[in-house]
Amino acid sequence: MYSQGLIGADGKTHEDEAFLAAFQARIDAEQKIEPNDPMPEGYRKTLIRQMSQHAHSEIIGMQPEGNWISRAPTLRRKAALLAKVQEEGGHGLYLYSAAETLGVSREEMTDQLLTGAAKYSSIFNYPALTWADIGAIGWLVDGAVIMNQNALCRCSYGPYARAMIRICKEESFHQRQGYEILITLCNGTEQQKELAQDALNRFWWPSLMMFGPSEGGSVHSEQSMLWKIKRFSNDDLRDKFINATVPQAEFLGLKVPDPDLTWNEEKQGYDHGDIDWDEFWRVVKGDGPCNRERLKNRNRVHREGAWVREAALAYAQKRAVREEAARVAAE
């Protein structure tokens, strides 16, 4: 999923060979790189790009589910969905904070999101049309997220890796919540099961696109793996996701919408049909079902929340003045 954050990345670096060799030796020894450690400029830029776009995805990802909080079928469902959306906001804050350790400001990252200069995961530009979609998002989208983020817990950059530990624990809850919604629907009326199947039909292919296109000989991807920012290729993660998810669909009694999906005995995994990468690139470039709506809503909320940010800043300044006065008086 967050390999999409590396699309268009420029990992060029201009340090001398001795510096790069010493840095790579630390990476190869599985030593964590910390904010004050010397690092190649390409490494820093690649991390900022991926971490900020990861954070943007968490923040934008609150929108499709937030629309369903008031329409959830029971109080229990409302509370669980509210908790999930709140946690996604928290994930964004963790990740912005981790990115700030690399010298980029929160304001700069926010401006990049609001102006459309920075991207976020393509999946969040698809609408959640029914309650079953909330289940599919939890099961498929968060399931794909976990495949990516488990590997990020071993990222070579310390603040990113540590932030991912808590995030992964909470994403596991999100995935189970979504799957439980679909279990309930699939054991309900025929109409409810049809809603679940429809949600799977619409979210299956966009979920596979989350891992990004096959990388082939991508220099930037190879460099990111060499630096251990990422640990697995897009295709490897996608295959792991398919192999884990198809049996879950069978347990639900749902049919994966891929007529070419077949079990490959030799590789002990599934072969899948062709993904519509033309659709993927349209969505990434801003022409998805909800691209404009998502950014419009984010900009509106940012404007309406200006007074909160101003009040918080004013309070912090007053508190700093009081604390300084108390320190001077104590002296």
Secondary structure, 3 states (H helix, E strand, C coil): CHHHHHCCCCCCCCCCHHHHHHHHHHHHCCCCECCCCCCCHHHHHHHHHHHHHHHHHHHHCHHHHHCCCCCCCCHHHHHHHHHHHHHHHHHHHHHHHHHHCCCCCHHHHHHHHHCCCCCCCHHHHCCCCCHHHHHHHHHHHHHHHHHHHHHHCCCCEHHHHHHHHHHHHHHHHHHHHHHHHHHHHHCCCHHHHHHHHHHHHHHHHHHHHCCCCCCCCCHHHHHHHHCCCCCCCHHHHHHHHHHHHHHHHHHHCCCCCCCCCEEECCCCEEECCCCCHHHHHHHHCCCCCCHHHHHHHHHHHHHHCHHHHHHHHHHHHHHHHHHHHHHHHHC
